[in-house]
Amino acid sequence: CIWQPCTDFGTDVAIARCFASNTYRLAPLGSYTDVRDVVQRFSVYPRRTLQTEFDECRQCLFLYDEEYCNAQCGQPTNVPYLHWPAGQLCGTCMFAGNRMHEMTEGETRSVKACVYQAIRESRDPWQACNDTALREGGAASDDLFNGVATHYLSECPGRAFPQSGAVCVPNLHARLDFPLQVLSRMSAKNDTVWDDQLECLNAQCQLVPKRVCYEKLSLFLFTLNMSDSFGRLVATRWGNPLPTVGGGFLVFDQHMAERGVT
């Protein structure tokens, strides 16, 4: 979060009120893009656009692929599950919950504006914006802002943390603790919020199943001087301290400027 100097408020009353509290300006939560600056989206069916009843749509998605469920579910909406919490200095996932996808853009802007104002005034947004959450989102603030429970802060392996910050990733440990909010083929099959299709955040900053997250392209068995045991590949270690050579593998310390070059 960005620290807001009290002298920037202009009037004496506002400055005095500012000095009575700790004032931050919360940057908006946005959709997280992959290494190609593309938002990864997933197909869901919000309650507000269902053609029939929630249970009928869920039952169809449980049995059939989604293209056969338009009569029960209507047209799908593409939504992001990965969210960018305004950089590494402002880590909150409170808006990342699926219930936020049930709201229109106008309702979402109203709720977020209330939360940002509450934080600027050093108030608890869960208490200060409960009435707004009920009016705009049809749910209490504890339920609407449950992204802090359904998501957790992680790091994209393909991006430098100081530049890109953290990312709000679906928390698979919470998949059984929350009822269905928006419907999808993925969730209807298991009656959970998430399933194992969202196990891994790969090097392209995309959510994928664990089985396809990383594939071993080749295997090099290095000797202690980092020469390949079987071929002619010679590598050099850089850093202070140098990366550790183990039994055919290298050990890097992520807190050090260590690297290996072939």
N, C-alpha and C positions, 0 to 999 in steps of 0.2 A: 504494500500500500504506500501511496505517496503522502509524505508528511505535508500538511497544509499550514503554513505560518499564520499565526493569529493576526499579524499586521496586514494581511491581504484582505481582511473582511470589510474594511472601509469605515463603517460607523463605530462610534464609541461603544454603543450597546452590544454590537456584534463582537467587537474585540474583547470586551469584558466577559462576555459569555464564552468566548473561545478560550480565554485564559483559565476559565473555571473547569475546563475539561481537556482531554486529549483528543485532538481533532485530526482525523485522517480522511482522505478522499479515496474512496474505493473505486478502482477502475472496473469497467464492465466486464462481465464474464462472456467470453466469446467461444465460437466453435474452433476446435484445434485442427490445424491442417497438417497433412503429411509432408514429407521432405520435398514433394513436388507442389506444395501449396494448394493441395486439393483437400476438401473436407470429405472424410469418409462418412457416408450416410447409410442408414438402415431403414428398411420398410416396416412401418407400423400402422396400426389402425386406431386413431384416437376415438374415445367414446362419443365425442360430439358429432362425428361424421358417420357413425354406424348406420346401416340401413335397417337393421332389425334390433334384436336384443344382444346384450353383451355375451350371454351364455351361448346363444346361437352362433355368433361369430367365432367364439373361442372353440366350440365343438367342431365347426367346419375346419378351422385352422389346425386343430388337433389331428383330423383325419386326412385332410387333403392339402395339396400345395395351394399357395395363396391365390393363384390365378383362377382357381375354381370357387372362390369364396366371395366374389364381388357382390353377389345378390344378398348375402348376409352382412358383409362387412363394409361395402362401399369401396371407394377408391383409397389406396394407401397413401400415406404421407412419408416422405423421406426425412429422417431426423438424424442429427449427430449424437453419438454416445460419448465421444471424447470432447472435453471442454478445456479451454485455456483460462486458468484463473489469474489473469492479469499479471503474469510474470512471476518470477521466483520470490519477490518480496511481499506478495499479497496472495497467500495460498488459502483459498476457500473454495469448496465445492458445493456450497449450499444451494446454488441454482441448477445443479447438474441432475437433480432427480427427475424421473420420468413424468411426474405429474405436471411439470412445467410444460411438457409437450401437449398437454390437454388444453392449454390456454391459447387464446388468440394473441396476436402481436400487441394489440392495445392493452389487453389485460396483463401481459408480461411486462410491458414498459411501466405500467402503473405500480405493479408489485416491486419491481427493481428500484424504481424511483423512491419508493417508501423505505426500502432497505438501505439505500445509499444515504438518504437523509438521516435515518436513525443512526448510522455509523458515524456520520459527520458530527452528530450531536452527542456522541458517546452513549447512545442508548442501545439496549438489547433489541436487535431487530426481530427476534422471535416474539417478544412481548409487544414492541411498538407497532408491529405490522400484522398482528393477528387479525384485526378487523379487516384490513385491506386484503389479506390472504383469503379470508372467508368470502368477502364480497366479490373479488376478482377471480379467484381460483376455485372457489367452492370447497375449500379444505382449510383446516387450521394450519397455522404457520409450522407447527412441529411436523405435520404431514407434508405440506407443500415444499418446505425447505429441507427435505430429508436427503438431499444429495450428499450431505456430510456422512451419511451412513451407507448409501448405495454406491458411493464412489470413494476413491482414495487418491492421494497425490503420488504420482510416479514420475519417472523421467524417461523420455524417448531415447532409446539407445543410439539413434541415428543423428541426434542433435546435441550441440554443446549446451549444457545446463545454464551457464552464465548468460548466454544469448537468448535462449528459448524458454528457459524456466521449466516449471513442472507442468504436468497434464493431469486432469481429473479422469481417472480410468474406472470403468465399472468394477465394483468390488464383488467378486464371486462368492465371498464368504457371506454376503448379505442376500444371496439369491433366494433362500428359503424363508427369510424373515419378513418379507414384504409381499402382499398380494399383488396380483396383476394390476397394472395401472393403464398402460397402453398395450394394446394387443399386437402380437407379431407371431408369425409361424414359429419362430425360435422359442418364444416364451410359452405359447399355448401348448406345445407338445409336452412340456414339463410342469406347467402351472407355476412357474417361477418368474422372477423379474429377469434374471440372466441365465444363460446356460453355458456349456463348455465351448461354444463357438467364440467366446470372448476371452480366452485364456491368456493370450500372449500379445504384448505390444512389440511388434517386430522392428527391425532397423529402419523401416520406412515410415514408422509412426502410425501403423495401421493395426487394428484389432483383428486377430486371426486365431484359429484353433491351434493348440499347442503342437499338434502333429505336423503342421506346415509352417511353423514359426521360423525355424532355422533348419537348413539342410547342410550336411557335411559335404563340401565340394571336393576336398582332397585331404590327405593325411601326410604330414611331414614329421618324421622322427629325427629330432635334432640331437646331436652330440653336445657335450659340454661347451664346445667352442662354436655352437650353432651352425655346424655344417650338416647337411642332410646325410643321414646314414646310408641311404640307398642311391641317391642321385648326385647331381652337381649343384644343388641349390645351396648357396652360402648366404647366411643372414648376419646382420650386425646388430648388437644391442646398443641402445642409447639411453642416457639418463643417469641420474645420481640420486640413489643407488641404481645399478643396472637391474633390469628384469632378471628374475631367478630362473635358471634352467633346471627343470626337473627331469623325470624319467620320460623323455620324449615330448615334453610340453614346456611352455613358458608361463610364468606367473608374473602378472603385472599388478602394481599397486596403483589404484585409481586416483590416489591423492598425490602421486608423484608424476613428474613429466617423463614417463618412461615409454619407450617404443622400440619396436623391432623392424628392421628394414631388410628386405631381400634384394 
